[in-house]
Amino acid sequence: MSRPRKTPKPADAGKGPWQKSATPNLYRYRPSGTFFIHAKVGGKLIHRSLKTSTYSVAVLRLNDLLREQRGLAEMRDENAGGSMTFRQAADTVLQQIDTNPAIKASTRVYRRRCLTALIKTWPGLENMDVRRITPVLCREWASRFNADYSPTMYNNTVGTLRMILDVAVKAGVRFGNPADEVNKVKVPLKHLNLPSLDQFQRMLRVIAQGGGRFSQDCSDLVAFLAYGGFRKGEAACVRWTDCDFTKERIFVAGSAEHGTKNHETRWVPMNAPMIALLKRLRSERPDEPASEPVMKVQECQKAMDRACKLLEIDRITHHDLRHFFATSCIESGIDIPTVSRWLGHKDGGALAMRVYGHLRDHHSQAMAQKVTFGLTPAEPAAKGTKDQ
């Protein structure tokens, strides 16, 4: 029985399947075109696929991986005695998060919040040697935490725990991550209690007539979020230069502080109500520089709460206006994959199908009446005949 042939290492690159590149430690595997890192860091040989055949991307991934491995090597030297506290591992994770430009400020704040909750609910964890953390202790903590916190907070805190203990694993302080045995929980979908179209228009009027200095601005923000399906942070970053009145679309990019959720830009088409809103605002502020934000306020929750209370309708949030946009589009006959692209989803509509699969009851009833199976409304179904 022959042994499986091993893939030759790039030590003799230049001949055979391996090709040297202009960048040190970067090699290309000729048969597949994939780039690999082949380097020694802290006395440890690293030979790993960079999972790309694009040279520029490979260089970036190579440098990121080298920085990570050098940091781990330094950590192994610092912990040569084999000990590391949970706090030390946690500080390493926080440093990685703070220095990663791809992570938004809000995400950094949320991770710190998860860490605070983790330490608060696990007495003695902060100064515990990571080698003493067992799967049983992790499961016991998870059971307590799950009883007192929301599913979303629970899942993200479990994820934070895994990230921290992964640092200890990579540093060679312990073998295996005990938090890997802690299961995350299913997050139930939010039941949407959205206003009707008539209730929404009345809510806009009530907010505008609130008597406050920014009442009209708050009403405009509510309309902008509902007509465009933007997240609150995205709406705050839309400027007049992002509004293309010729092609009737709005460019959504966000900023370093309030970026799009998946860090990708998109165009959202202007519907008729959005065009009317933007043209009115532009006519009211004709001399405003194009670099100025379209919205004059960034949040209006108190104004919405007051309006909902006066109109005796269910309270809605800024994010509910995004749901209102999607639901209104789908009820108008727009297919879910298209709505999903407008929202900035990357899953082809799978998430939108789950969230908006149950629309308002009156729309569901109206759609049901269109199912006739070939019969007219007054025509009874044919009775079956008995066998003679």
Secondary structure per residue as TSV (DSSP state, phi and psi in degrees):
chain	resnum	aa	ss	phi	psi
A	1	M	-	360.0	120.4
A	2	S	-	-78.3	146.5
A	3	R	-	-76.2	147.6
A	4	P	-	-65.4	139.5
A	5	R	-	-74.6	128.8
A	6	K	-	-81.0	146.9
A	7	T	-	-72.8	122.3
A	8	P	-	-64.0	141.5
A	9	K	-	-81.1	160.8
A	10	P	G	-76.0	15.4
A	11	A	G	-60.2	-33.7
A	12	D	G	-110.5	38.0
A	13	A	T	-60.2	151.2
A	14	G	T	114.8	-22.8
A	15	K	S	-134.0	158.0
A	16	G	T	75.2	-152.7
A	17	P	T	-78.1	-13.7
A	18	W	E	-96.9	137.9
A	19	Q	E	-125.4	127.3
A	20	K	E	-70.2	152.4
A	21	S	-	-115.3	175.9
A	22	A	S	-72.6	-14.2
A	23	T	S	-99.2	128.1
A	24	P	T	-57.6	142.9
A	25	N	T	73.0	5.0
A	26	L	E	-114.8	123.6
A	27	Y	E	-129.8	152.6
A	28	R	E	-113.7	133.3
A	29	Y	E	-88.6	109.4
A	30	R	T	-56.3	-44.8
A	31	P	T	-56.9	-36.8
A	32	S	T	-107.2	-18.5
A	33	G	T	82.0	1.3
A	34	T	E	-79.1	141.3
A	35	F	E	-90.1	146.2
A	36	F	E	-128.3	152.0
A	37	I	E	-96.3	135.8
A	38	H	E	-138.2	96.9
A	39	A	E	-149.2	156.8
A	40	K	E	-109.3	121.3
A	41	V	E	-127.2	120.8
A	42	G	T	60.5	33.2
A	43	G	T	80.7	2.6
A	44	K	E	-111.8	128.2
A	45	L	E	-81.9	129.2
A	46	I	E	-115.4	117.3
A	47	H	E	-129.1	106.3
A	48	R	E	-147.4	145.0
A	49	S	E	-72.2	139.1
A	50	L	-	-93.8	0.5
A	51	K	S	56.6	41.1
A	52	T	-	-156.0	149.9
A	53	S	-	-109.6	7.2
A	54	T	-	-95.6	123.1
A	55	Y	H	-60.7	-47.8
A	56	S	H	-61.7	-39.4
A	57	V	H	-68.1	-39.4
A	58	A	H	-61.8	-39.7
A	59	V	H	-62.9	-43.7
A	60	L	H	-62.8	-45.0
A	61	R	H	-67.9	-34.9
A	62	L	H	-61.0	-48.6
A	63	N	H	-64.2	-40.6
A	64	D	H	-62.9	-43.0
A	65	L	H	-68.4	-38.1
A	66	L	H	-64.3	-42.5
A	67	R	H	-61.3	-43.3
A	68	E	H	-63.0	-45.6
A	69	Q	H	-68.2	-36.8
A	70	R	H	-66.8	-36.9
A	71	G	H	-64.7	-40.9
A	72	L	H	-66.7	-36.2
A	73	A	H	-64.0	-42.8
A	74	E	H	-62.3	-38.5
A	75	M	H	-65.7	-39.4
A	76	R	H	-63.7	-36.9
A	77	D	H	-66.7	-41.0
A	78	E	H	-66.8	-30.1
A	79	N	T	-110.7	38.8
A	80	A	T	-60.8	-25.3
A	81	G	T	-73.8	-9.3
A	82	G	S	90.9	11.8
A	83	S	-	-119.3	149.4
A	84	M	-	-158.7	131.5
A	85	T	B	-84.2	160.7
A	86	F	H	-61.4	-37.1
A	87	R	H	-63.1	-41.0
A	88	Q	H	-63.2	-42.9
A	89	A	H	-65.5	-39.3
A	90	A	H	-65.2	-40.2
A	91	D	H	-62.9	-34.7
A	92	T	H	-64.4	-43.2
A	93	V	H	-63.6	-43.6
A	94	L	H	-63.1	-37.9
A	95	Q	H	-65.6	-40.8
A	96	Q	H	-63.5	-40.6
A	97	I	H	-66.8	-43.8
A	98	D	H	-67.5	-27.8
A	99	T	T	-97.5	2.9
A	100	N	-	-94.5	108.9
A	101	P	T	-67.3	-16.5
A	102	A	T	-78.7	-12.7
A	103	I	S	-94.6	127.2
A	104	K	-	-73.2	157.1
A	105	A	H	-59.3	-38.9
A	106	S	H	-64.2	-34.0
A	107	T	H	-69.7	-38.8
A	108	R	H	-60.9	-44.4
A	109	V	H	-62.3	-41.9
A	110	Y	H	-66.1	-40.7
A	111	R	H	-62.4	-40.4
A	112	R	H	-64.2	-37.0
A	113	R	H	-64.1	-40.8
A	114	C	H	-63.3	-42.1
A	115	L	H	-63.4	-42.2
A	116	T	H	-61.0	-45.0
A	117	A	H	-64.5	-37.1
A	118	L	H	-63.0	-49.4
A	119	I	H	-66.9	-36.0
A	120	K	H	-66.2	-36.2
A	121	T	H	-94.7	-2.2
A	122	W	S	-124.5	88.2
A	123	P	T	-57.4	132.4
A	124	G	T	82.6	-1.6
A	125	L	-	-67.3	-40.3
A	126	E	T	-55.5	-42.1
A	127	N	T	-102.8	12.5
A	128	M	S	-77.5	140.5
A	129	D	B	-66.8	128.4
A	130	V	G	-60.9	-21.8
A	131	R	G	-70.6	-18.1
A	132	R	G	-89.8	-6.4
A	133	I	-	-81.9	118.9
A	134	T	-	-111.5	162.8
A	135	P	H	-56.9	-35.4
A	136	V	H	-64.5	-44.6
A	137	L	H	-62.9	-39.1
A	138	C	H	-63.6	-43.7
A	139	R	H	-67.7	-38.0
A	140	E	H	-63.4	-44.3
A	141	W	H	-62.6	-44.3
A	142	A	H	-59.7	-39.4
A	143	S	H	-63.0	-42.7
A	144	R	H	-67.1	-44.4
A	145	F	H	-65.8	-41.1
A	146	N	H	-62.9	-29.3
A	147	A	H	-73.1	-22.4
A	148	D	H	-113.5	-10.3
A	149	Y	S	-124.7	161.4
A	150	S	-	-67.6	157.6
A	151	P	H	-57.5	-38.9
A	152	T	H	-65.1	-46.2
A	153	M	H	-64.5	-39.3
A	154	Y	H	-61.1	-49.2
A	155	N	H	-62.5	-42.0
A	156	N	H	-70.5	-32.3
A	157	T	H	-73.1	-37.5
A	158	V	H	-61.1	-42.4
A	159	G	H	-61.4	-38.6
A	160	T	H	-65.4	-41.8
A	161	L	H	-60.2	-43.7
A	162	R	H	-62.6	-42.6
A	163	M	H	-59.0	-42.7
A	164	I	H	-68.1	-44.2
A	165	L	H	-71.8	-24.7
A	166	D	H	-62.8	-32.3
A	167	V	H	-60.5	-42.8
A	168	A	H	-66.0	-36.4
A	169	V	H	-66.7	-46.4
A	170	K	H	-66.4	-29.1
A	171	A	T	-79.5	-5.5
A	172	G	T	79.1	12.7
A	173	V	S	-76.6	-33.9
A	174	R	S	-141.8	162.9
A	175	F	S	-106.8	119.9
A	176	G	S	84.3	148.8
A	177	N	-	-101.1	112.2
A	178	P	G	-66.5	-20.6
A	179	A	G	-78.0	-10.0
A	180	D	G	-64.5	-21.1
A	181	E	G	-86.2	-2.6
A	182	V	S	-88.5	119.3
A	183	N	-	-82.5	141.6
A	184	K	-	-81.6	164.1
A	185	V	-	-109.8	158.3
A	186	K	-	-75.9	132.0
A	187	V	-	-91.1	117.3
A	188	P	-	-67.4	142.6
A	189	L	-	-69.2	142.6
A	190	K	-	-71.0	133.4
A	191	H	-	-77.6	122.0
A	192	L	-	-86.2	114.5
A	193	N	-	-109.0	80.3
A	194	L	-	-94.2	152.0
A	195	P	-	-70.4	157.6
A	196	S	-	-73.6	169.7
A	197	L	H	-61.3	-38.9
A	198	D	H	-67.4	-42.9
A	199	Q	H	-62.6	-36.6
A	200	F	H	-64.6	-45.1
A	201	Q	H	-63.8	-38.1
A	202	R	H	-67.4	-35.1
A	203	M	H	-64.1	-40.6
A	204	L	H	-59.4	-42.3
A	205	R	H	-67.9	-41.6
A	206	V	H	-63.0	-42.3
A	207	I	H	-64.6	-44.4
A	208	A	H	-62.4	-31.8
A	209	Q	T	-96.1	21.4
A	210	G	S	-69.1	-16.8
A	211	G	-	86.5	1.1
A	212	G	S	-90.2	167.2
A	213	R	T	-62.5	-34.6
A	214	F	T	-113.0	22.5
A	215	S	H	-60.0	-47.1
A	216	Q	H	-66.3	-37.1
A	217	D	H	-64.2	-37.7
A	218	C	H	-65.7	-42.0
A	219	S	H	-62.0	-40.6
A	220	D	H	-65.0	-38.7
A	221	L	H	-65.2	-42.1
A	222	V	H	-59.1	-45.4
A	223	A	H	-64.9	-41.2
A	224	F	H	-62.5	-43.8
A	225	L	H	-66.0	-40.7
A	226	A	H	-73.2	-36.0
A	227	Y	H	-81.7	-19.0
A	228	G	H	-114.4	-15.8
A	229	G	-	70.9	23.7
A	230	F	-	-78.9	154.0
A	231	R	-	-75.3	158.1
A	232	K	H	-59.0	-43.3
A	233	G	H	-66.1	-34.4
A	234	E	H	-67.0	-43.8
A	235	A	H	-61.4	-36.0
A	236	A	H	-64.9	-22.5
A	237	C	H	-98.3	-5.5
A	238	V	-	-73.8	124.3
A	239	R	B	-113.3	169.7
A	240	W	G	-61.5	-29.8
A	241	T	G	-66.8	-19.1
A	242	D	G	-85.3	-7.4
A	243	C	E	-99.3	108.8
A	244	D	E	-96.8	97.5
A	245	F	T	-75.3	-19.7
A	246	T	T	-71.3	-49.8
A	247	K	T	-92.1	-1.3
A	248	E	T	55.1	61.1
A	249	R	E	-152.0	161.0
A	250	I	E	-123.1	131.3
A	251	F	E	-87.3	127.1
A	252	V	E	-115.8	116.0
A	253	A	-	-129.8	-31.1
A	254	G	-	77.4	-162.2
A	255	S	-	-143.7	-174.5
A	256	A	S	-62.7	-34.1
A	257	E	S	-89.2	-35.6
A	258	H	S	-128.6	65.8
A	259	G	-	-82.8	173.7
A	260	T	-	-66.2	156.4
A	261	K	T	-61.3	-38.7
A	262	N	T	-103.8	16.2
A	263	H	S	63.0	25.6
A	264	E	-	-121.0	148.2
A	265	T	-	-88.4	163.0
A	266	R	E	-158.8	161.2
A	267	W	E	-107.5	135.2
A	268	V	E	-116.5	122.9
A	269	P	E	-67.2	145.7
A	270	M	-	-82.7	122.0
A	271	N	-	-86.1	174.8
A	272	A	H	-58.2	-46.5
A	273	P	H	-61.9	-36.1
A	274	M	H	-67.5	-41.9
A	275	I	H	-60.2	-44.7
A	276	A	H	-62.3	-41.7
A	277	L	H	-63.5	-48.6
A	278	L	H	-67.4	-38.8
A	279	K	H	-66.1	-37.8
A	280	R	H	-64.9	-46.0
A	281	L	H	-62.9	-39.4
A	282	R	H	-68.9	-36.2
A	283	S	H	-69.4	-28.7
A	284	E	H	-79.0	-21.4
A	285	R	S	-131.0	61.2
A	286	P	T	-66.9	-28.5
A	287	D	T	-95.8	5.1
A	288	E	S	-71.7	134.2
A	289	P	-	-58.2	148.0
A	290	A	T	-66.7	-16.3
A	291	S	T	-83.3	-5.6
A	292	E	S	-78.0	148.7
A	293	P	B	-63.9	145.1
A	294	V	S	-67.9	-41.1
A	295	M	-	-89.6	136.4
A	296	K	S	-88.3	-17.5
A	297	V	-	-126.9	157.2
A	298	Q	S	-108.5	-11.6
A	299	E	-	-154.6	156.8
A	300	C	-	-153.3	34.3
A	301	Q	H	-63.1	-41.8
A	302	K	H	-63.1	-39.1
A	303	A	H	-65.4	-39.6
A	304	M	H	-68.1	-40.3
A	305	D	H	-60.2	-43.8
A	306	R	H	-63.6	-44.5
A	307	A	H	-64.8	-42.5
A	308	C	H	-63.9	-37.3
A	309	K	H	-67.2	-42.8
A	310	L	H	-66.4	-35.9
A	311	L	H	-87.8	-4.4
A	312	E	T	57.8	47.3
A	313	I	-	-121.9	164.7
A	314	D	-	-61.7	141.5
A	315	R	-	-63.8	139.3
A	316	I	-	-126.5	157.2
A	317	T	-	-112.0	176.4
A	318	H	H	-56.8	-42.4
A	319	H	H	-70.9	-27.6
A	320	D	H	-63.4	-28.2
A	321	L	H	-66.8	-29.4
A	322	R	H	-67.9	-41.1
A	323	H	H	-63.8	-38.6
A	324	F	H	-62.2	-42.0
A	325	F	H	-60.1	-51.0
A	326	A	H	-62.8	-44.3
A	327	T	H	-63.4	-43.3
A	328	S	H	-64.0	-38.7
A	329	C	H	-64.5	-45.7
A	330	I	H	-65.3	-40.3
A	331	E	H	-68.0	-20.8
A	332	S	T	-84.6	-1.2
A	333	G	T	102.8	4.8
A	334	I	-	-80.5	133.6
A	335	D	-	-68.9	151.2
A	336	I	H	-62.2	-40.8
A	337	P	H	-58.6	-37.2
A	338	T	H	-67.2	-45.8
A	339	V	H	-60.5	-39.1
A	340	S	H	-61.0	-40.9
A	341	R	H	-64.8	-40.8
A	342	W	H	-62.0	-35.1
A	343	L	H	-76.4	-16.4
A	344	G	T	91.8	14.9
A	345	H	-	-73.6	151.7
A	346	K	S	-113.7	8.0
A	347	D	S	-103.4	12.5
A	348	G	T	73.9	9.4
A	349	G	T	111.0	0.5
A	350	A	H	-62.6	-46.1
A	351	L	H	-64.8	-44.0
A	352	A	H	-61.9	-36.6
A	353	M	H	-64.1	-39.4
A	354	R	H	-69.8	-42.1
A	355	V	H	-74.3	-41.1
A	356	Y	S	-108.3	19.5
A	357	G	S	-65.9	-26.4
A	358	H	S	-114.5	100.2
A	359	L	-	-88.9	-174.2
A	360	R	-	-58.5	143.4
A	361	D	H	-57.0	-41.5
A	362	H	H	-66.6	-32.2
A	363	H	H	-70.7	-39.8
A	364	S	H	-61.0	-42.3
A	365	Q	H	-65.4	-41.7
A	366	A	H	-63.3	-40.4
A	367	M	H	-67.6	-35.8
A	368	A	H	-62.9	-33.1
A	369	Q	T	-69.0	-16.1
A	370	K	T	-83.2	-10.0
A	371	V	-	-87.8	105.7
A	372	T	-	-112.9	-15.8
A	373	F	T	55.9	32.4
A	374	G	T	87.2	0.5
A	375	L	-	-100.9	150.6
A	376	T	-	-80.0	156.4
A	377	P	T	-54.3	-32.6
A	378	A	T	-90.9	-6.3
A	379	E	-	-90.2	121.1
A	380	P	-	-74.3	157.4
A	381	A	-	-69.3	142.7
A	382	A	-	-68.8	137.4
A	383	K	-	-80.6	145.9
A	384	G	-	-73.9	152.4
A	385	T	-	-99.2	144.2
A	386	K	-	-82.2	147.9
A	387	D	-	-67.1	135.0
A	388	Q	-	-80.7	360.0
